[in-house]
């Protein structure tokens, strides 16, 4: 599931209507940005990014990011950021948030910034990784509100501090009618093994963390917690053959784990539903950001579940089905072709 909403307004202004970043800081230092719910766009030039221009906006962004933005050349300010030498295999992923596709006016600015980083952290979790550094490319209309943008960056900074992610660089570009941020996240494996989407075999059982469905009405699509610790734990279990995170809906995503010659047999009665959700919501809503993985067929599922519960007593883990030979679906299995998650460009 993705948000969809259009916006349209226009105004005229003079670029001479500018002010010093210090004035903006002084005027807004008492604002409580935690509950800032507003349109990202403003009709007031003085309250927009157009009042500053690129260079002074970058200076403000560094202030908003605070300690998570290292000094140049290890952070913002040079043509490239210098990173320490990596030990072991490195991971890299990229994900955006685009208005109004991934958020709208009802999502607090701070939550949008956090969601941007958490979407990428969920990708690392799916391979058993941990984050090391991030860069952010911002594309925005001159009408974007400075107050909204401050909330966005402060939310990003808070999430980055929580997960130990330095924001080491980025870029700003103007595009009329657009507000989008794309974050590239670097990471590394937490152990000698990483887990990919390939490797599952016929007979393997399928498991999912957490609960599914209703990500939009429950606000889970931006309040979720990326399963970094859980993903690292799963990567250490040799019986976990394949894994991915759920972003576009289980009915669509699970096919990426399915090997050639196999089919997915899921019993709708086993799906861990979020309150108020039905099977269709669990399969097709998307933006669950949970982990789905294939467990080797000869694994003692009950013993595996006991070990999981000792490690993560507050995170549900559910066996939802099995990989069976193609053409041999049990009568009780759901017809996943009747459901469809989110797909771009459709």
Secondary structure, 3 states (H helix, E strand, C coil): CCCCCCCCCCCCCCCCCCCCHHHHHHHHCCCCHHHCCCCCECCCHHHEHHHCCHHHHHHHHHHHHHHHCCCCCCCCCCCCCCCCCCCCCEEEEEEEEEECCCECCCCCHHHHHHHHHHHHHHHHHCCCEEEEEEEEEEEECCCEEHHHHHHHHHHHHHHHHHHCCEEEEEEEEECCCCEEEEEEEEEEECCCCCCCCCCCCCCCEEEEECCECCCCCCCHHHHCCCCHHHHHHHHCCCCEEEEEECCCCHHHHHHHHCCCCEEEEECHHHCCECCCCCHHHHHHCCCCCCEEEEECCCCCHHHHHHHHHHHCCCCCEEEEEEEEECCCCCCCCCCHHHCCCCCCCC
